[in-house]
Amino acid sequence: TKMYEDNNAVMQLVNNGESSKRTKHYMMKHHFLIEKKSDGTFLLEKVDTIHQLADVFTKALPIAAFTRYREWMGVINLPSLSDIQN
């Protein structure tokens, strides 16, 4: 499974095992990810933030970004109910 990540800190944690005082609270999850990446369960690939499709589900986006992501997913813009009734 390929996972796309736009967070550089996450990329460093998983790929290089780098940690800091701020990462101690999730070290168990970190070790789990390292193990699963090592055994080939998933591949972590860097993606630019502008291409992070998951953002459409997790962030309030400007209309231009929302429209772009919607088009990438193949979701069509249906007419509104008021357009149909007129």
BELVENQUI-V47757 format. One record per residue. PSI is psi in radians with two decimals (* if undefined). D_LAST is the distance of its C-alpha to the last C-alpha in Angstrom with 1 decimal. Layout:
<<PSI,D_LAST> <PSI,D_LAST>>
This chain:
<<2.30,47.3> <2.22,46.4> <2.30,45.2> <2.29,43.8> <2.35,44.9> <0.08,44.3> <1.99,46.7> <-0.63,50.2> <-0.71,52.0> <-0.74,50.8> <-0.75,51.8> <-0.72,55.3> <-0.84,55.8> <-0.73,55.0> <-0.62,56.5> <-0.13,59.6> <0.29,60.1> <2.36,60.1> <3.00,59.7> <-3.12,60.3> <-0.59,60.9> <-0.23,57.1> <-0.06,56.7> <-0.57,59.2> <-0.25,56.8> <0.58,55.2> <-0.59,58.2> <-0.78,57.9> <-0.70,54.4> <-0.84,55.7> <-0.63,58.6> <-0.80,56.4> <-0.73,54.2> <-0.78,57.3> <-0.81,58.7> <-0.60,55.5> <-0.73,55.2> <-0.64,58.9> <0.08,58.7> <0.18,55.7> <-0.67,53.1> <2.79,50.8> <2.24,50.8> <2.14,49.6> <2.35,48.1> <2.38,47.3> <2.49,43.8> <2.57,42.6> <-0.66,40.4> <-0.36,37.6> <0.18,37.7> <1.63,38.0> <-0.52,35.0> <-0.38,35.9> <-0.52,34.9> <-0.43,31.2> <-0.22,32.2> <-0.13,34.8> <2.65,33.7> <2.08,31.1> <2.67,30.3> <2.68,28.9> <-0.65,25.5> <-0.76,27.3> <-0.76,29.7> <-0.78,27.1> <-0.74,25.0> <-0.86,28.3> <-0.71,29.5> <-0.74,26.2> <-0.70,26.5> <-0.58,30.2> <-0.13,29.4> <0.33,26.9> <2.29,24.0> <2.70,20.7> <1.90,17.8> <2.61,14.9> <2.66,11.3> <2.84,10.4> <-0.66,8.9> <-0.57,6.4> <-0.63,5.5> <-0.67,5.6> <-0.36,3.8> <*,0.0>>
